[in-house]
Structure formats: structure tokens, C-alpha cells
């Protein structure tokens, strides 16, 4: 299933043909260089100029692109919110603003403290370490008590780093 993320250049409404309802209502959506057909009477969630994420398929019959739908028959188009990037942590802003001769003062531990101080950050950090440990066979998952001890140790390590 091909995917594209880009800017909507145009949307054409093909629900009417010569003023009469079209037998096969659709919209043509052009995202960057892909022209995909949305086979639906549902108005698309995007408009010209929006940044979208779009999953599409290629017709075996004529080779044209069409917008895929999920199990509930909703088109797989998502409008990306403006300003998606997270702001830089304060320590990185200060490091970037410092003169080049002081650029070596960047402290990665302080950077981590600024970025992962909440429960969500703790969860993501621990899950990443557990996954890498399990995949590399450094952590055995056959003993649930051992896994629990490793998790407790990782939480303690996180708390030391995030102080």
C-alpha cells in the first residue's frame, strides 16, 4: 500500500456530470505528484493547501491511483496539524544560541532531563530499553520476577538521570 505525505494541490468534485448526479461519485485529490480518486460521496476532510497523509492503492484494471478506506469505509486521509514539531528543550536552545567556541558545553544528561520528565517519557524510555535488551538476549523473559526486577532497576536509573 503506497503512502504519500504532502500538500494538497487541488481537489476536483466529480459528483455531478453535466448537472446530473454521476453514477460513480468521486473526488480527484492531487497531493504533490500523485492524483488519487476518492470513490465516495463523502466530502474529503482536506482542502487545497493542507498538508495530508494519504494511503492509496493502484488499480489493476487501469493503473490509476485511488484512496484506500479502512474497515469502516472511512478514507485513509489525515490532515496534519500545523506546527507538528515539538519545541526544542531549553538546554538545546541555549546550546544553539551559544558562540561556536562554547558549543562543547552541551550536556546530554541535562538535555534528557529537559525532554523526558513525565510518566509518558518514563514509559517510552523503559519500553525502549526493555525491547532492546530482550531482542539482544540480554534480558530473558522466561522469568517474570527477573523481568520485574529489571524494570524496577530501570525505573530507579531513570529517576537518577531525570533528577
DRENTIFI-737386 format. One record per residue (C-alpha): residue in three letters; x, y, z; residue number from 1. Coordinates in Angstrom, 1 decimal. Each point is the difference from the previous one (the first is absolute). Last residue first. Example, Ala and Ser with C-alpha at 12.3 -4.5 7.8 and 13.67 -1.06 7.14 Angstrom:
2
- residuo, x, y, z, num
- SER, 13.7, -1.1, 7.1, 2 $
- ALA, -1.4, -3.4, 0.7, 1 $
This chain:
163
- residuo, x, y, z, num
- UNK, 16.8, 14.5, 38.8, 163 $
- UNK, -0.9, -1.7, -3.3, 162 $
- UNK, 3.2, -2.2, -0.1, 161 $
- UNK, -0.5, -1.4, 3.5, 160 $
- UNK, -3.7, -0.5, -0.6, 159 $
- UNK, 0.7, -1.9, -3.2, 158 $
- UNK, 2.5, -2.2, 1.7, 157 $
- UNK, -2.6, -0.8, 2.7, 156 $
- UNK, -2.6, -0.8, -2.7, 155 $
- UNK, 2.5, -2.2, -1.8, 154 $
- UNK, 0.7, -1.9, 3.2, 153 $
- UNK, -3.7, -0.6, 0.6, 152 $
- UNK, -0.4, -1.3, -3.6, 151 $
- UNK, 3.0, -2.3, 0.5, 150 $
- UNK, -1.6, -1.3, 3.2, 149 $
- UNK, -3.3, -0.6, -1.7, 148 $
- UNK, 1.7, -1.9, -2.9, 147 $
- UNK, 1.8, -2.2, 2.6, 146 $
- UNK, -3.4, -0.7, 1.7, 145 $
- UNK, -1.6, -0.9, -3.3, 144 $
- UNK, 2.7, -2.6, -0.8, 143 $
- UNK, -0.2, -1.1, -3.7, 142 $
- UNK, 0.5, 3.5, -1.2, 141 $
- UNK, 3.8, -0.2, -0.1, 140 $
- UNK, 1.7, 3.4, -0.2, 139 $
- UNK, 3.4, 0.2, -1.8, 138 $
- UNK, -1.5, -2.0, -2.9, 137 $
- UNK, 0.7, 2.9, -2.5, 136 $
- UNK, -3.7, 0.2, -0.8, 135 $
- UNK, -0.9, -0.1, 3.7, 134 $
- UNK, 2.4, 2.8, 0.9, 133 $
- UNK, -1.0, 2.2, -2.9, 132 $
- UNK, -3.7, -0.4, 0.9, 131 $
- UNK, 0.6, 0.6, 3.7, 130 $
- UNK, 2.0, 3.2, -0.7, 129 $
- UNK, -2.6, 1.3, -2.3, 128 $
- UNK, -2.8, -0.8, 2.3, 127 $
- UNK, 1.8, 1.7, 2.9, 126 $
- UNK, 0.5, 3.2, -2.0, 125 $
- UNK, -3.6, 0.1, -1.3, 124 $
- UNK, -1.4, -0.6, 3.4, 123 $
- UNK, 2.2, 2.7, 1.7, 122 $
- UNK, -0.8, 2.5, -2.8, 121 $
- UNK, -3.8, -0.7, 0.5, 120 $
- UNK, 0.5, 0.4, 3.8, 119 $
- UNK, 1.5, 3.4, -0.4, 118 $
- UNK, 3.6, 1.4, 0.2, 117 $
- UNK, 1.2, -1.1, -3.5, 116 $
- UNK, 1.1, 3.0, -1.9, 115 $
- UNK, 1.7, 2.4, 2.4, 114 $
- UNK, 1.7, -2.7, 2.0, 113 $
- UNK, 1.3, -1.6, -3.2, 112 $
- UNK, 1.6, 3.2, -1.1, 111 $
- UNK, 1.5, 0.4, 3.5, 110 $
- UNK, 1.6, -3.4, -0.5, 109 $
- UNK, 1.2, 0.9, -3.5, 108 $
- UNK, 1.9, 3.0, 1.3, 107 $
- UNK, 0.9, 2.4, -2.7, 106 $
- UNK, 3.1, 2.0, 1.1, 105 $
- UNK, 1.9, -0.9, -3.2, 104 $
- UNK, -1.7, 2.8, -1.9, 103 $
- UNK, 1.9, 2.6, 2.0, 102 $
- UNK, 2.4, 0.9, -2.9, 101 $
- UNK, -3.0, 0.0, -2.4, 100 $
- UNK, -1.8, 2.8, 2.0, 99 $
- UNK, -3.1, -1.0, 1.9, 98 $
- UNK, -3.4, 0.2, -1.5, 97 $
- UNK, -0.1, -3.7, -1.0, 96 $
- UNK, 1.0, -1.0, 3.5, 95 $
- UNK, -2.6, 2.2, 1.6, 94 $
- UNK, -2.7, -1.4, -2.3, 93 $
- UNK, 1.3, -3.5, 0.8, 92 $
- UNK, -0.2, 0.6, 3.8, 91 $
- UNK, -3.5, 1.5, -0.4, 90 $
- UNK, -1.5, -3.1, -1.7, 89 $
- UNK, -0.8, 0.6, -3.7, 88 $
- UNK, -3.6, 0.5, -0.9, 87 $
- UNK, -1.9, -3.1, -1.2, 86 $
- UNK, -0.5, -0.1, -3.7, 85 $
- UNK, -3.6, -0.2, -1.2, 84 $
- UNK, -0.4, 3.7, -0.6, 83 $
- UNK, -3.2, -0.3, -2.1, 82 $
- UNK, -2.0, -3.1, 0.4, 81 $
- UNK, 0.2, -2.8, -2.6, 80 $
- UNK, -3.2, -0.7, -1.8, 79 $
- UNK, -0.6, -3.8, -0.1, 78 $
- UNK, -1.3, -1.9, -3.0, 77 $
- UNK, -0.7, -3.7, 0.2, 76 $
- UNK, -3.6, 0.3, -1.2, 75 $
- UNK, -2.6, -1.3, 2.4, 74 $
- UNK, -1.7, -3.2, -1.1, 73 $
- UNK, -0.2, -1.4, 3.6, 72 $
- UNK, 2.7, -2.6, -0.8, 71 $
- UNK, 2.4, 2.7, -1.2, 70 $
- UNK, -0.1, 1.6, -3.5, 69 $
- UNK, 2.7, 0.4, -2.7, 68 $
- UNK, 0.1, 3.1, -2.2, 67 $
- UNK, 0.4, -1.0, -3.7, 66 $
- UNK, 2.9, 0.2, -2.4, 65 $
- UNK, -0.4, -0.9, -3.7, 64 $
- UNK, 1.6, -3.1, -1.6, 63 $
- UNK, -3.0, -0.9, -2.2, 62 $
- UNK, -1.4, -3.3, 1.3, 61 $
- UNK, 2.6, -0.8, 2.6, 60 $
- UNK, -0.9, 3.2, 1.8, 59 $
- UNK, 2.8, 1.4, 2.1, 58 $
- UNK, -0.6, 0.6, 3.7, 57 $
- UNK, 0.1, 3.0, 2.2, 56 $
- UNK, 0.9, 1.0, 3.6, 55 $
- UNK, 0.0, 3.8, 0.5, 54 $
- UNK, 1.7, 2.2, 2.6, 53 $
- UNK, -1.0, 3.6, -0.5, 52 $
- UNK, 1.4, 3.5, 0.1, 51 $
- UNK, -2.9, 2.3, -0.9, 50 $
- UNK, 0.4, 2.5, -2.9, 49 $
- UNK, -3.3, -1.0, -1.8, 48 $
- UNK, -2.4, -1.6, 2.4, 47 $
- UNK, -0.1, -3.1, 2.1, 46 $
- UNK, -2.7, -2.0, 1.7, 45 $
- UNK, -1.4, -1.3, -3.3, 44 $
- UNK, -3.7, 0.3, -0.6, 43 $
- UNK, -1.7, -3.4, 0.2, 42 $
- UNK, -1.6, -1.0, -3.3, 41 $
- UNK, 2.9, -2.5, -0.4, 40 $
- UNK, 2.5, -1.3, -2.3, 39 $
- UNK, 2.9, 2.3, 0.9, 38 $
- UNK, 2.2, 0.0, -3.1, 37 $
- UNK, 3.7, 0.6, 0.4, 36 $
- UNK, 2.3, 2.3, -2.0, 35 $
- UNK, 3.5, -0.3, 1.3, 34 $
- UNK, 2.7, 2.7, -0.8, 33 $
- UNK, -0.4, 2.2, 3.1, 32 $
- UNK, -3.4, -1.2, 1.3, 31 $
- UNK, -2.7, 0.3, -2.6, 30 $
- UNK, -3.5, -1.1, 1.2, 29 $
- UNK, -2.6, -1.0, -2.6, 28 $
- UNK, -3.4, -0.3, 1.6, 27 $
- UNK, -2.5, -2.7, -0.8, 26 $
- UNK, -3.7, -0.8, -0.8, 25 $
- UNK, -0.5, -3.0, -2.3, 24 $
- UNK, -3.4, 0.3, -1.6, 23 $
- UNK, 0.6, 3.8, -0.1, 22 $
- UNK, -2.9, 2.1, 1.1, 21 $
- UNK, -1.2, 2.3, -2.8, 20 $
- UNK, 1.3, 3.5, -0.8, 19 $
- UNK, 2.1, -1.2, -2.9, 18 $
- UNK, 1.7, -2.5, 2.2, 17 $
- UNK, -0.3, 0.6, 3.8, 16 $
- UNK, 2.0, -1.8, 2.7, 15 $
- UNK, 3.3, 0.8, -1.7, 14 $
- UNK, 1.3, 2.6, 2.6, 13 $
- UNK, 3.6, 0.8, -0.8, 12 $
- UNK, 2.5, 0.6, 2.8, 11 $
- UNK, 3.3, 1.8, -0.6, 10 $
- UNK, 3.6, 0.4, 1.1, 9 $
- UNK, -0.4, -1.9, 3.3, 8 $
- UNK, 3.4, 0.2, 1.8, 7 $
- UNK, 2.0, -3.1, 0.8, 6 $
- UNK, 0.1, -3.3, 1.7, 5 $
- UNK, -0.3, -3.0, -2.3, 4 $
- UNK, -0.6, -3.7, 0.6, 3 $
- UNK, 0.0, -3.0, -2.3, 2 $
- UNK, -1.7, -3.2, 1.2, 1 $
